[in-house]
Amino acid sequence: MSGKTVVLGGSGAMTSACVYDLYQTSEFDEIIVADADKENSKKLIDLIDDDRVTFEPVDATSTDDIARVLDGADYVVNGLPYQFEENVLDAILNVGGLVGVDLNAFEFDEVLSRSDEFAEAGCSLWFANGGLVSTIALGMVGCEEFDEVEDVNFYWGMWRLLTQTTAGLTDTVTYEHDPNVDERARWEDGKVINDLPPFSQRRTFEFPEPIGEQDTYVISHPEPITFPKAPIAQEKNVNRIITRGVWHDKWTEYERTLHAMDAFDADSLDVDGGTVDPLEVAQAQVKRAGDKRDAKWRPPEELSDETEWTPQTILSSEVTGTNAGEDGTAVFHFTQPFPFFGGNNISMMREYGCYVGVPLSVTLQFMADGAVDKDGIFVTETSGLDAERYFEEMEARGFELIEKQSPAQLTSTSK
C-alpha cells in the first residue's frame, strides 16, 4: 500500500479525520494536506507529527493548480466544497492514472456520465463517499436478514447545536429544507418519486442516546436513487426506499423559521443604499457564530462544555421483510467514537466530522489493496464493497455497530 496520497481540502472539518486515520492506519509513503488554509493545515500536521504528512497550498478555483498538486500522486481524496467538483474531475483526468475517493454527492448524473473517460485515463473514483458509505452498508446488512424485503428506511441523526457548524454544513442543512429543491425522493415499485416537500414523510424513530426518539422527515439524500442498484437490493426484491433525517431542535426551529418568514423565495431588500438577501443574512450569522466557536483547538473535555452530550451523527437503517415466512424488522445503528483524535487538542467540528473522514480513509485503503477494484466513476452500491469487512475496519477505529432488532429475536419473542 505504498505510494503518494493527496487529500484535497485536507484540513477541513470532515477531511481532517481522513488525514489522521491515514496517518494512523495506512502505509502510504506520503500524505499531502492540500489546502488553502495554511494555519489549520499546520495545526493538523503538528498534531500528527509524522514526516510522511506535509502541506501543499492549492487554489481550488484553478484546474491547473489542482493538477499541479496531483502530479506524481498515486491516490487522491477529494474533500473540497462541491462547487469545485468540475475542477477536480478535470484535474484528475489531466494527470491520469489516479485512484481516489470523492466526498461530493451532488450532480450525480453529470459526474457519473464521465465514467468512461475516467476509465480511459486509467482513473478510478469512488463517488458519493463519506457517511454515505456507512448508510449504504447499513442497508446491505439489514437486507441480509431477510428472504424478501419490503422497506428500507435510512436515518441520519445529526445532533449538534445551531452554532456548532461550518459554512458547508450550514448550507447543506438549509439545502435539505429548501422548498425549491426537487431531490427529496422515495423509491417505490421500481421508480423514483421525487419533489417531496420539506418536513414531509414524517416518521417517528428511536435513535440511541443522546438523540433518542424523534420525528424524522425526508431529506435530499441519494440513497433512494442509488440503493436500488445494489445487488442485495435486487436479490431481495426491495419494494420501497426512503431517507429521513433529524437535526437538533435548535436547527429545526431555525429552518422552520426560515419557512415561516418565506426566506427561500424572498426578494432582496434595500438597506442603506444597498441590497441584501434575507436568507443570506441569516445564513451568514449562523456561519459566523460557528466559525467563532470552532476557531480554537481545545482538549476534548472542553469542546462542548455547554451540553451534557457530545455533538455527533448517528446513522441507522430500519429494514422490514419476511424470513422463512415470518414478518420481521431489522434495525441497525452506527455510532461514532469520542474522542477520535487521541485526546489531542482539536476543534469540535473536526471531532464531529470523523463519521465522514474515516470512511474516506477506509475505502481509499480498500482500493489501494485491491479489495475494491473498479474502473471509472462508481458509487458504493456498485463498488463490490464487503459490508462486513467495512464495519470491522470501522469498529477497529472505535465506531460501534448496534443491532437493535432482528427477525429471529422477534420470532422468539412472539412464542
Disulfide bonds with the S-S distance in Angstrom:
none
